[in-house]
């Protein structure tokens, strides 16, 4: 019975990655007695947004609904680059996540959305250039990546914070839902990503935002 349950759980998780199973946004979890949201692990809460099979690709300047069927291969996972990142730190990265609609001129807040910090390596650089900027689909990320992601969830006003961040450079990633207020006939998931860095006990204020035409 345990064997069948394990298989069933694995199937559900695969469907979740493909966007076939709806999920609720969870608040970040914390180490007991601290305010530090912990590094990702191999559970369903810690999945890089870029690996979700969405029908909409968002880049900084382009939104394309009909994506090519070809998947771009990822480079080999650079274990040494990721192992160079500390597992804990004293930095803070905080800000707000939102879109500015060119259609209505309004600000669309990303209340309740999940955000990720992905360490900046040759692996994540490829994702940023090929998927986020280039708008191309990529093959699934190496499962080891999830051990190095940090995540949190935005408040209703779009504000977010990452605590206990190790010194280094990261990609800050999130999505905002936008429909009629952005001039769309139906609700779209707009992906946002930007580069951010923090050192020591620095408190870095960095909004995650973009204008949608």
N, C-alpha and C positions, 0 to 999 in steps of 0.2 A: 504493500500500500504506500509506504514511504517513497518507493521508487517512482510510482505513478504520480504522486503529489509533486515530486521534484520535477518531473517532466512537464506536468501541467503548469507549474510555476514558471519554468523556463519559457514555455510557449507564450504565456501571458506577458512576460517581460519583453519578449521579441516583438509582440504585437504593440506594446507600449512604445518601443523605439520607433516603430513604423507609423506611429500616429493613429493607430486603430483603436486604442483604448483610452477613454478620457481619464484624466487625472486631476486631482485637486492640488492647489499650490500649498505647500507646507511652509511654516515658519522655520527659520534656521534652528538647528539643535545646538546645544552648548555643552561643553565639558562641565561636570559638576563643580559648583562653586566658582565658576568663572563666567566671563562674558565673551569667551572666545568661541566662535563657531568653528567646528573642526574640519579637517581635510576630508575630501570625498572618500567613499568606499564603494565596494561592489554591491550596492543596493539600488533599488529603483528610483530613489530620490536624487541620485547623483549621476545625471546623464548630461553630457555636453549638448547644448542647444543645437549646435551645428550638425549633429548627427540625427536629428529628427527628420523624418521624410515628409517635409512639407511641400505643398503644391506651389508655394510662393517663395521665390528667392529674393532676398533684399541685399543690395549693395549700397554703398554710400551715394551713388548717383543713378542707380538703375533698379527697376522693379520689373521682373519678367515672370509671367504666369506660366508659360510653356517652356519647361526646362528640358534640355537635351537628355536623352536616355543614357548616354555614356557616363560612366563613373570614372572620375580621376583617381588614380592609384595614389595612396599616401606613401611618403618616404618611410624608411625603416625607423621604428621607434627609438629615439636617442636616449637610452636609459641613463647614460652618464650625465647628460644635460639636465635631466629631471632630478637625478639624485643630488645634483649640486645645490638644489633648493632646500633650505631648512624646513623642518616640519612645524615650527612654531616661531612666533616673532612678537613684536610689540607695536607694529604699525597699524594704522587705521585708514581705511578708504571709505569715504562716505559721499553722498550726493543725492541727486534725484534722477529718475528715469522718466523720460517723456518724449513725445513727438510734438512737432509744431506743424500744423496742417497749413499748406499753402492754399488749400481750397477754401477754408473758412477763417484762417488766421488764428485759430484757437490752439491751445496747448492740451494735448491728450496725455493724461497721466498714466503711468504704468503701475497703478495700484495693485498690490497682491502678486505681481509677477516675480518669477525667479530670476536671479542674476548669478553669474559665474565669474570667478577669477581663474584664468587659465595661464599658467606660467609661460613666459615668452621664450620659446626655443625654436629650433629649426622646424620642428614638427608643427607647432602652433602657427609659426610664420607662414608655412605652406597653406594651412587652412585659411588664414586671414587673406592672403593674396589670391588664392585660387577660388575659394568658396565665397567669402564675404565680399571682397572687392570684385572678383571675376564672375561671381554668380553661378559657378559650376557645382554640380553635385560631386561629392567625394565618397569613396568607400568608407565603411564603418571604421571608426577610430579603434586603435589598439586598446583592449580592455584595461591595460596598465595605466592608461591616461587618467582613468577615474580616481586613482589613488592620489593624484596631484591637483585635482580641482578643489576649489573652495566655493561654497555657495551660500546665498542668503535670499531672503524674500523682501520685497518692497512693502512699505506701509501703504495705507489707502491714498495718501497724498503723493505717492511715488518716491518717498525718501527711503534710502537704504544705507546700510553700513556693514563693513567687514571689519572684524576686530582680530587682533593677534596675528596680523599678516606679516610673514617673514620678509625681510628686505629683498627687493628685486623688481623686475619688470614683468607686467602681466597684460593679458587681454581681458578687458571687462566686457562681459557679454550679457545681453538680455533681450526680451521681446516685449512689444506693446501691441495690444489688440486695437484695431482701428477700423471703423466702418464708414457710415454716412458722413461723419465729421471730417473724414479724409477724402471724401468724394467717391467712395467705393459703394457698389451695389450691395455687397455683403461684407462681413467682418473678415479682415485679413490679419495675419500675424506678421508684424514688421520686426525684423531682426536688427539689433543695434550692436555695435562693437567698437571699442576704442582702446587705445594703448594708455597704460597708466603705470607709474612706478612709485615705490615708497621705500624709505630707508629708516632704519632705527625705530624710534618711537614717534616718527612723523605722523601727523594727521593730515591726510591728503584729501582735499575736496575736489571731486571729479564727477560732474553730471554725465549721464549717459543719454544722449539726445541726438536727434537729427530732424531735418525738415523733409516732409513728404510732399512731393509735388502732385 
